[in-house]
Amino acid sequence: MAEVKLDSHEFGAGGKPITTKRESLAGDAFRRLLRNRAAVIGGVTIIILVLVAVLAPVIAVKSFEIQILEDQNTVPEWLLSVFPSMKSYAVINNNYPLGADYVGRDLFSRIVYGARVSLTVALIGPLISLIIGVIYGSISGYFGGRVDNIMMRIVDIMYAFPSLLFIILLLAFFRSTLTKLEPGTFAYAMSQWDENMGGMLFIFIGIGITAWQTMARLTRGQVLSIREKEFVEAAHTMGATNLQIMFKHILPNIVGPLVVAETLAIPGYISTEAFLSFIGLGVNPPTPSWGSMISDGARAIRTNPNQTLFPALALAVVMFAFNFLGDGLRDALDPRLRGTQ
C-alpha cells in the first residue's frame, strides 16, 4: 500500500518553510470517482431518477390509475416512425406521450410513478441488508471461536434455500391468508400496512430476510482481518470496551468495501421486485411497477411493443446506473489503487 503523507515542507522566500497539506483519503476517493466517466453518468442518472420520483405529481401528465377505455392501446403519431409496422392498425392519440395501455392508462405517467417503487426498493433493500448483515457479521467476526462457528452455520442454512423461491412462498402465503383475518389482530394490521404501502411491505420483509447473508459474510471477513491489527491491540491495552473498539476502530476501516458491495447489489434488489411484480406477487394494482407494466405489455408485444419496451428501458437504465456507480465506487475506494494515477 502506498504511503500517504499528511504534509510536505517547501521553502519560500526568506528560507521559511511552507507546509502544504495533502487532501484527505475521502477527498482523494471522491476525485478518483469524478474521473470515472461511467460512474459520473450513473450518479447523474440516479439523481435525475430520484428527482423524477419525488416530482412525479408535477411531471406526470395524467393520473397513473385513471382508465379511459375509449383510449386503450392508442399511440402518439411520432411512435409510428419508430414502429412502422403499427401504421396499418394503430389508433393515433397525441394526448399520450408514450401511448396508453390496454385499459387506457397513460404509459408515461405510470413509468414516472413506477420509478418510486424501484428507487424505494433500491433504498430499503441495502438499508436492511446493512443493518442486519453488519451487526450479525461484526459479532461473528469479532468474538470468533464457537460463536463464529454457530452463527456462520446459520448463514449456511439460510443460503441452502433459494432466496427468490423463499420470497415467493412468503408472499403467496401472506397474500392468500391475511385478508381473511379478523380486525384488531397483529396480522390484520400488517395486512393494512401492506395495503397502504401499495403491496410493498411484504416485499421489503422478503428482501430483508434473504438479503443480509452476503453482507454478514463480507463483514465477518473484514472484521477478522482488522481485529488483529496493531491499533486494535493498542485500544485493548488502553482499556477500550468491545463496543468502543467496534464503532471507533473497526467499522470505520471496513465501511468502504461494505458500501461498494451494497451499491453493486442494488440492481439485484430492483430486479427481484420487478420479477415479483411480473408474476403478480409484487405491488398491488393500480400501483405502477415497471415489472407489472412489462407483464401487461407482454400480452400485446406484437401489436403494441411500446407497452413493453418503454418500462423495460426504464428498468434497464436504472440498473445500469447503479452498476456503473458501484464499479466507480469500487475503483475509488480500493486502497490498492491510491497513488497509482
C-alpha positions as CSV (number, residue, x, y, z in Angstrom):
1,M,0.0,0.0,0.0
2,A,1.4,3.4,-1.0
3,E,2.2,5.6,2.0
4,V,0.0,8.7,2.2
5,K,1.9,11.7,3.5
6,L,-0.1,14.2,5.6
7,D,2.0,17.2,4.7
8,S,5.2,18.2,2.9
9,H,7.5,21.1,3.5
10,E,8.7,23.6,0.9
11,F,10.9,26.6,1.4
12,G,9.6,30.0,0.3
13,A,11.1,33.5,0.3
14,G,13.4,34.1,3.2
15,G,14.0,30.4,3.7
16,K,10.8,30.0,5.7
17,P,9.2,26.5,5.4
18,I,5.8,26.3,3.8
19,T,3.6,23.5,4.9
20,T,1.2,22.1,2.3
21,K,-1.4,19.6,3.4
22,R,-2.4,16.8,1.1
23,E,-6.1,16.1,0.6
24,S,-7.8,13.5,2.8
25,L,-8.4,9.9,1.7
26,A,-12.1,10.8,1.3
27,G,-11.2,13.7,-1.0
28,D,-8.8,11.5,-2.9
29,A,-11.5,8.8,-3.4
30,F,-14.0,11.5,-4.5
31,R,-11.6,12.9,-7.0
32,R,-10.9,9.4,-8.4
33,L,-14.7,8.8,-8.6
34,L,-15.2,12.0,-10.6
35,R,-12.5,10.9,-13.1
36,N,-14.6,7.8,-13.8
37,R,-17.0,8.9,-16.6
38,A,-19.2,5.9,-16.3
39,A,-19.6,6.4,-12.6
40,V,-20.4,10.0,-13.1
41,I,-23.0,9.2,-15.7
42,G,-24.5,6.6,-13.4
43,G,-24.6,9.0,-10.5
44,V,-26.2,11.8,-12.5
45,T,-28.8,9.3,-13.9
46,I,-29.7,8.2,-10.4
47,I,-30.1,11.9,-9.2
48,I,-32.4,12.6,-12.2
49,L,-34.4,9.5,-11.4
50,V,-34.7,10.5,-7.8
51,L,-36.0,13.9,-8.9
52,V,-38.4,12.3,-11.2
53,A,-39.8,10.1,-8.4
54,V,-40.1,13.0,-6.0
55,L,-41.7,15.3,-8.5
56,A,-43.9,12.6,-10.1
57,P,-47.2,14.5,-9.4
58,V,-45.7,17.5,-11.4
59,I,-44.0,15.6,-14.2
60,A,-46.8,13.1,-14.9
61,V,-49.2,14.5,-17.5
62,K,-52.1,12.3,-16.2
63,S,-53.1,10.2,-13.3
64,F,-51.5,6.8,-13.3
65,E,-54.7,5.0,-12.3
66,I,-57.4,6.6,-14.3
67,Q,-58.8,4.3,-17.0
68,I,-60.3,5.6,-20.2
69,L,-61.4,2.6,-22.2
70,E,-62.0,4.6,-25.3
71,D,-58.3,5.3,-25.5
72,Q,-57.0,1.8,-24.9
73,N,-53.9,0.8,-26.9
74,T,-53.7,4.3,-28.6
75,V,-50.3,5.6,-29.6
76,P,-48.8,9.1,-30.4
77,E,-48.1,9.8,-34.0
78,W,-44.3,10.0,-33.5
79,L,-44.2,6.4,-32.4
80,L,-45.2,5.2,-35.9
81,S,-41.8,6.3,-37.2
82,V,-40.2,4.0,-34.6
83,F,-42.5,1.1,-35.3
84,P,-43.6,1.4,-38.9
85,S,-45.4,-1.9,-38.7
86,M,-48.1,-0.3,-36.5
87,K,-49.3,2.1,-39.2
88,S,-51.9,-0.3,-40.6
89,Y,-53.8,-0.7,-37.4
90,A,-52.7,1.9,-34.8
91,V,-55.1,4.4,-33.3
92,I,-53.5,7.8,-33.1
93,N,-53.9,9.9,-29.9
94,N,-51.3,12.5,-29.3
95,N,-52.6,13.2,-25.7
96,Y,-50.5,10.3,-24.5
97,P,-46.7,10.9,-24.9
98,L,-45.8,7.2,-24.9
99,G,-49.2,5.8,-25.6
100,A,-51.9,4.2,-23.5
101,D,-52.1,0.6,-22.2
102,Y,-54.8,-2.0,-22.6
103,V,-57.2,-0.2,-20.3
104,G,-56.5,3.3,-21.4
105,R,-54.0,4.4,-18.7
106,D,-51.2,6.8,-19.6
107,L,-47.9,4.9,-20.0
108,F,-45.7,7.9,-19.4
109,S,-47.3,8.7,-16.1
110,R,-47.2,5.1,-14.9
111,I,-43.5,4.9,-15.8
112,V,-42.8,8.1,-13.8
113,Y,-44.6,6.8,-10.8
114,G,-43.0,3.4,-11.2
115,A,-39.7,5.0,-10.5
116,R,-40.9,5.4,-6.9
117,V,-41.2,1.7,-6.4
118,S,-37.8,0.8,-7.9
119,L,-36.0,3.5,-6.0
120,T,-37.7,2.7,-2.8
121,V,-36.5,-0.9,-3.1
122,A,-33.0,0.5,-4.0
123,L,-33.0,2.4,-0.7
124,I,-34.8,-0.1,1.7
125,G,-33.0,-3.2,0.4
126,P,-29.4,-2.1,1.1
127,L,-30.5,-0.4,4.4
128,I,-32.0,-3.7,5.7
129,S,-29.0,-5.7,4.5
130,L,-26.5,-3.3,6.1
131,I,-28.3,-3.1,9.4
132,I,-28.8,-6.9,9.8
133,G,-25.7,-8.1,8.0
134,V,-23.2,-5.7,9.6
135,I,-24.4,-6.3,13.1
136,Y,-24.5,-10.1,12.6
137,G,-21.2,-10.3,10.8
138,S,-19.5,-8.0,13.3
139,I,-20.5,-10.1,16.2
140,S,-19.4,-13.3,14.5
141,G,-16.1,-12.0,13.3
142,Y,-15.1,-10.1,16.5
143,F,-15.8,-12.8,19.0
144,G,-14.8,-15.7,16.8
145,G,-14.4,-19.2,18.0
146,R,-17.6,-21.1,18.9
147,V,-19.8,-18.0,18.5
148,D,-18.5,-17.5,15.0
149,N,-18.9,-21.2,14.1
150,I,-22.6,-21.3,15.2
151,M,-23.5,-18.0,13.6
152,M,-21.9,-18.9,10.2
153,R,-23.7,-22.3,10.2
154,I,-27.0,-20.4,10.5
155,V,-26.0,-18.4,7.5
156,D,-25.1,-21.5,5.6
157,I,-28.6,-22.9,6.3
158,M,-30.1,-19.7,5.0
159,Y,-28.0,-19.9,1.9
160,A,-29.2,-23.5,1.3
161,F,-32.7,-22.4,0.5
162,P,-33.2,-20.4,-2.8
163,S,-33.8,-16.7,-1.8
164,L,-36.2,-15.9,-4.6
165,L,-38.3,-19.1,-4.0
166,F,-38.4,-18.2,-0.3
167,I,-39.7,-14.7,-1.1
168,I,-42.3,-16.2,-3.5
169,L,-43.6,-18.6,-0.9
170,L,-43.6,-15.9,1.8
171,L,-45.7,-13.5,-0.4
172,A,-48.0,-16.3,-1.6
173,F,-48.7,-17.3,2.0
174,F,-49.4,-13.9,3.4
175,R,-51.3,-12.6,0.4
176,S,-53.6,-15.6,0.5
177,T,-54.3,-15.7,4.3
178,L,-54.0,-12.2,5.8
179,T,-57.1,-10.9,4.1
180,K,-59.3,-13.4,6.0
181,L,-58.1,-12.4,9.4
182,E,-60.2,-10.5,11.9
183,P,-59.7,-6.8,12.5
184,G,-57.7,-6.0,15.6
185,T,-55.1,-8.7,15.3
186,F,-51.4,-8.0,14.5
187,A,-51.6,-10.0,11.3
188,Y,-54.6,-7.9,10.1
189,A,-52.7,-4.7,11.0
190,M,-49.7,-5.9,8.8
191,S,-52.2,-6.6,6.0
192,Q,-53.4,-3.0,6.3
193,W,-49.9,-1.6,6.3
194,D,-49.1,-3.7,3.2
195,E,-52.2,-2.3,1.5
196,N,-51.5,1.3,2.5
197,M,-47.9,0.8,1.1
198,G,-49.3,-0.5,-2.2
199,G,-48.2,-4.0,-1.5
200,M,-44.5,-3.2,-0.8
201,L,-44.4,-4.2,2.9
202,F,-44.0,-7.9,2.4
203,I,-41.6,-7.3,-0.5
204,F,-39.4,-5.4,2.0
205,I,-39.8,-8.2,4.6
206,G,-38.9,-10.9,2.0
207,I,-35.8,-9.0,0.8
208,G,-34.8,-8.2,4.4
209,I,-35.0,-11.9,5.4
210,T,-32.9,-13.1,2.5
211,A,-30.5,-10.2,1.5
212,W,-28.3,-9.9,4.6
213,Q,-26.4,-13.2,4.4
214,T,-23.8,-12.0,1.9
215,M,-23.3,-8.8,3.8
216,A,-22.8,-10.8,7.0
217,R,-20.1,-12.9,5.4
218,L,-18.4,-9.9,4.0
219,T,-18.5,-8.0,7.3
220,R,-17.2,-11.1,9.2
221,G,-14.2,-11.4,6.8
222,Q,-13.4,-7.7,7.1
223,V,-13.6,-7.8,10.9
224,L,-11.4,-10.9,11.1
225,S,-8.7,-9.1,9.1
226,I,-8.9,-5.9,11.1
227,R,-9.2,-7.2,14.7
228,E,-5.6,-8.4,14.8
229,K,-4.1,-5.1,13.7
230,E,-1.8,-3.2,16.0
231,F,-4.1,-0.3,16.6
232,V,-6.9,-2.6,17.8
233,E,-4.4,-4.3,20.2
234,A,-3.4,-0.9,21.4
235,A,-7.0,0.1,22.0
236,H,-7.4,-3.1,24.1
237,T,-4.3,-2.2,26.1
238,M,-5.7,1.2,26.8
239,G,-8.9,-0.3,28.3
240,A,-11.3,0.4,25.4
241,T,-14.5,-1.6,25.6
242,N,-15.7,-4.0,22.8
243,L,-18.3,-1.5,21.6
244,Q,-15.7,1.3,21.5
245,I,-13.3,-0.8,19.5
246,M,-16.0,-1.9,17.1
247,F,-17.5,1.5,16.4
248,K,-14.4,3.7,16.7
249,H,-11.7,1.4,15.2
250,I,-13.1,-1.5,13.2
251,L,-16.2,-0.3,11.5
252,P,-14.7,3.0,10.1
253,N,-12.0,0.9,8.4
254,I,-14.3,-1.6,6.7
255,V,-17.2,0.7,5.7
256,G,-15.8,1.3,2.2
257,P,-16.0,-2.3,0.9
258,L,-19.4,-2.7,2.6
259,V,-20.9,0.3,0.8
260,V,-19.4,-0.8,-2.5
261,A,-20.8,-4.3,-2.1
262,E,-24.3,-2.9,-1.3
263,T,-24.2,-0.5,-4.2
264,L,-23.4,-3.4,-6.6
265,A,-26.2,-5.4,-5.0
266,I,-28.9,-2.8,-5.6
267,P,-29.7,-3.9,-9.2
268,G,-30.4,-7.3,-7.8
269,Y,-33.0,-5.9,-5.4
270,I,-34.6,-3.9,-8.2
271,S,-34.7,-7.0,-10.4
272,T,-36.2,-9.0,-7.6
273,E,-39.1,-6.6,-7.2
274,A,-39.6,-6.3,-10.9
275,F,-39.8,-10.1,-11.2
276,L,-42.2,-10.4,-8.3
277,S,-44.4,-7.8,-9.9
278,F,-44.1,-9.5,-13.3
279,I,-45.5,-12.8,-11.9
280,G,-48.2,-10.9,-9.9
281,L,-46.7,-11.1,-6.4
282,G,-45.3,-7.6,-6.3
283,V,-47.1,-4.3,-5.7
284,N,-50.9,-4.2,-5.6
285,P,-52.8,-2.7,-8.6
286,P,-53.2,0.0,-9.6
287,T,-49.8,1.0,-8.0
288,P,-47.5,1.1,-11.1
289,S,-44.4,-1.1,-11.2
290,W,-42.1,-1.5,-14.2
291,G,-42.2,-5.3,-13.7
292,S,-46.0,-5.4,-13.8
293,M,-46.1,-3.0,-16.7
294,I,-43.8,-5.3,-18.7
295,S,-46.0,-8.2,-17.8
296,D,-49.1,-6.4,-19.0
297,G,-47.4,-5.2,-22.2
298,A,-46.1,-8.7,-23.0
299,R,-49.6,-9.8,-23.9
300,A,-49.6,-7.3,-26.8
301,I,-45.9,-7.2,-27.6
302,R,-46.5,-7.9,-31.3
303,T,-49.2,-5.3,-31.8
304,N,-48.2,-2.7,-29.2
305,P,-44.5,-3.1,-28.5
306,N,-44.3,0.3,-26.8
307,Q,-46.2,-1.0,-23.8
308,T,-43.3,-3.4,-23.0
309,L,-40.4,-1.5,-24.5
310,F,-40.6,1.7,-22.5
311,P,-40.9,0.2,-19.0
312,A,-38.2,-2.3,-19.9
313,L,-35.9,0.6,-21.0
314,A,-36.6,2.4,-17.7
315,L,-35.7,-0.7,-15.7
316,A,-32.5,-1.2,-17.7
317,V,-31.4,2.4,-17.3
318,V,-31.7,2.4,-13.5
319,M,-29.9,-1.0,-13.2
320,F,-27.1,0.2,-15.5
321,A,-26.8,3.4,-13.5
322,F,-26.3,1.6,-10.2
323,N,-23.9,-0.8,-11.8
324,F,-21.8,2.0,-13.2
325,L,-21.8,3.8,-9.9
326,G,-20.9,0.7,-7.9
327,D,-18.0,0.0,-10.2
328,G,-16.8,3.5,-9.8
329,L,-17.0,3.4,-6.1
330,R,-15.1,0.1,-6.0
331,D,-12.3,1.7,-8.0
332,A,-12.3,4.9,-6.0
333,L,-12.3,3.2,-2.6
334,D,-9.9,0.4,-3.4
335,P,-6.8,1.2,-1.3
336,R,-4.5,-0.6,-3.8
337,L,-5.3,2.0,-6.5
338,R,-4.4,5.0,-4.3
339,G,-1.4,6.8,-5.6
340,T,-1.3,4.9,-8.9
341,Q,-2.9,7.7,-11.0
